[in-house]
Amino acid sequence: MSATESTTTRPGEAAWQPKLVALDIDGTLLRWIEGTGTTSEALSDKVRDAVRRAYDAGAHVVLSSGRSAHSMTGIADLLGLPDEGAERLWIVASNGAVVLRYPPVEVVHEETFDARAAVEKIVERRPNVLVAVENRGLGYRFNRPFPEGELDGDHLIAPIEEMVAEPVSRVIIRDPDATPEDFLALGRELGLHGIDYVVGYTAWLDLTPVGVSKASGLSYVCDELGLEPADVLAIGDGRNDVEMLEWAGRGVAMGNAPEVVQKIADAVTAHVADDGAALELSRWF
């Protein structure tokens, strides 16, 4: 699909308008900084205005990201959401493992799992990997520091066995010397039974409980709001957005998304550098 396809009329549903807008953050709302695994924390005016139009029209705007909860509230603040005195925002964090309301931060749903066996297998194959788990609400614990800017919040160094001694909502595996293809092959090779995994743009592997994804987190939100997947417009750019885009009534991939993500989407909008999210939202609001 081309970027222009996302501007055509939805077949057979000319009157359809999203009741909930699910938005990925990095690579969708925020632009990647070339040569790094991080994004700029500056929103373009076009994207901010488009999100605000959706919100002002009465749509539930839900930030849905692989980011930890504490690193998503600042994006809500940049968007000026929610309005003062209005209903608190819904946020789906940690690839669906954590659902919260904001402000203030209130975790209303969390999925955890035993990651010990999977992490032991990975470290056995790649002993030099960086391993991190979220220290919810504060930052991260990791075995060694990650590349600058990749993990925010407070940082605490801890032994791997200590980090996964208790159930966790997500484990991050990182190898700056590897490629995403290396990690895709590693996931297939290990099997990782009972655990789902997603590989990012860099050699970044997220381990989550089976069945947990942005789609499952958004499904929880929809149940609370009395909405259906058919009411949802979802926009994303990463492999961790695939389930969300397939689940939503309309799933739109960014023009910078990998081919595998674009293929499963209902439409493809423009590149994040060209404010593709704003283009899609402007179609409806």
N, C-alpha and C positions, 0 to 999 in steps of 0.2 A: 504494500500500500504506500501511497505517497502522502506527503504532508497535506496536500490539498483535499484528500479524501475526508479528513476530519471536519471539513467545512460544508459537506453536502448534507441534505436532509436525511434524517434517520428514516430508513425505509418503513412505510406503513405507520409511522408514529410521529407525524408532523407536530402534534400537540404535546408530545412528551417533554417534560422538563425534570431535571434531576431534583430529588428531594434531599439527597445527601451527596456531597462532593468529597471524595477521598483523595487526598493529595500526598504523594511521596514528597520528600524534601530535597535530598541531594541529587542533583542531575535533573530535577523536575522544576522545583521552585528556585533552587540555588544553582549557580553555574560552577562547574568543576574548574579548579585552578590547574592549568595545563602542567603536566609533568609531576603532579602530586596525587595523592589519594584523598585530597580534601577539597572542600568547596568554599567559595566566598560566602561570607555571612551577610552579604548585601543583597537585598531584594531589588529587582528592577521595579520601576514605578508601574509599568504595564502589568506585571504579574500581581503586584499588591492591589492595584485598582480592580483587576479582574476578580480576584478572590473576594475583595470587599463587596463587589456587585453581587456575587453569588450569595454571600452572607446577608446583605441588606435585602435581597429578594426573598429571604426566608429559608434558604437551603441550610442544612446542617453541614458545616465545614469541619472535616475530620482530618487532622494530620496523621499520616500513616507511614511509619518509617522503621528502618532497622536501627535507628538511633535509640539510645537509652532515654528513659523518661526525662531525666534532668536536662538533657541537651535539646529537647524539643520545645520546652516552654518559651525559650527565648525567641523561637521562630514565630510562635503565636503572638508574642509581644511585638515583633516586627510588623506583623500583619494587622496589629491593633485589635486582636480578637481575644476574648469576646468584648462586646460593648459593656461599658460600666453598668452594672445593675442587671445585665442580661443573664440568661441561662449559661452555666459554665460550659466550656468547650470540652468535647470528647477528643481524646488523643489515643492512638494505637501505637505503642512503642515496642522496641525489641522484636521486630518482625512478628508482631501479634501476640507475643507472650505476656505483655503487660498492657492493660487498658486503664486509663486514668481520666479524671476530670480536672479541669484547671480554669481559673485559680480558686483556691489554692490547690496544690497538688494533692490529689486523693486517689490512690490506687484502688480500683473497684474490682479488678479481676487480674489474676496472675496464674500462669501455667509454669510448673517447674518439672525437672526431670533429673535422673541420675546420669551424669555425664562421665563418670569415672572410667568405665571400660573403653568408651570411644576415644577419650583423650589419651589414655594409655596406649592404644593402638596407633594413634597418630604420632605421638611423641616417639614411639618405638621406631616408626618408619622415618620420621623427620625430627631427630633429636634437637635441632637448633631452632625450632619454631618458637614464636612468641605466643603465649597463651594469656587470655584475659577473661575475667568474669565481672559482671556489673556489681558494684557495691551500691545497690539501688538508692537513688536519691542523692548520692554523694559523688560517685565517680567509678573508678575501676580498681580492681586488684589484678596484677599481672606478674609473670615470672621475671620479665625484663622489660625495659621501656620500649614502647612502640615508636615508629617514626614520628617526628614532631608534628603536632596538630591532628593526629588521627584519633586520639582519645582525649576527651575533655574531662572536666571535673577534677576531683581530688584523686591522686594516684598513690597506690600502696603496693610495694613489692612483697610477694608471698610465694611460698613453694607451691608448685602445681598441685601436689597431692592434697594440700590444705585447701586450695581454692575449690576443688571439686569433691571435697569430703562430704558435703551436704548437697541436697538438690538445688539446682540453679535454673534460672529462666533462659539463659543463653550463655554459650561459650564462644569466644572469638579466637580463631587460630590465624596467625599471620606469619608470612615468610617473605621479607623484602627481597630475597634473592631468587624467589620462584615466580612463576607466571600463573595467571588464572587457569590456563590449560593444565598446568601441573596439578593444581588443586582439584580440578574436575576429574582428572584421572585418579587422583588419590581417593576421592570419594567413591568412585566406581570400584576401585580395587579393594577398599576396606569393607564395603557393604554397609557398615554402620547401622546394623539392625536395631530397630526401635527408636531411631533418631533421624530427623530430617536435617538436611544441610543445604546451604546456599552459598555459591561462590560469587564474590563481587567483581568489580572492575579490575582490582589488583589481586594479588595472591592473598585473599582474605576469605576465610571460611567461617560461616556462622552455623553453629550447631544449635538446634532447637528441638523441642519435643515433637514426636510424630503427630501430624495433623494440625500443628500450630503454624499459622502463617498470617500475613496481613488479612487474608480473607476470613480466617476464623475470628480474629480480633474485631474486624468490621461486622461480622455476623452477630457477635455479641452486642455491639452497639445498636445494630438494626433491631434486634430483639427488644432492647430496652426502649427504643423509640417507636416501635410498632411499624417498622418499615420492612420492605422486601429487597432482595438484591436487585430486582428490576428497577427500583427507585434510585439506584446508585450510579453516579458517574465517577470512575476511578482513573487517575492519570499517574503513570510511573515510567521509570526508565531502566530498572535493574532486573536481574534474574529473580530477586526476591519479590518482585512485583507480579510475577506470572500468575500465581493463584488469585491474587486480587483482581487482575484484569480479566481473567476468565470468569470469575464469580460475579462481577458487577454487571448490571444491566447494560452499561456501555463502558468498555475498557479501552483506554487510549494510551498508546505507547508514544514516548517522546522520540523525536527524530534522531537523537543520539543514543537510543537504546540498542543493545545487541540485536542481531537479526532474529535470534530465537524468541526474544520478547516481542518484536514487531510482528512476527508471524502469527502469534496467538491473539493479538489485539484486534478489536473491532475496527479500529482506525489508527492512523499514525499522524501525529501533529508535527509541528516544526521542531527543530533543535532547541535545546535549552538556551543556547546563546541567542536564539531568535525569538525568545519568549513564547515557546510552543504551548506552554500551559495556559497562558493568557489567550492565545488564539483559540484554543478549544473552549475555554470558559466563556469567551465572548460570543460564541455561537449560541449559548443557552441563556446568558444573562447580560 
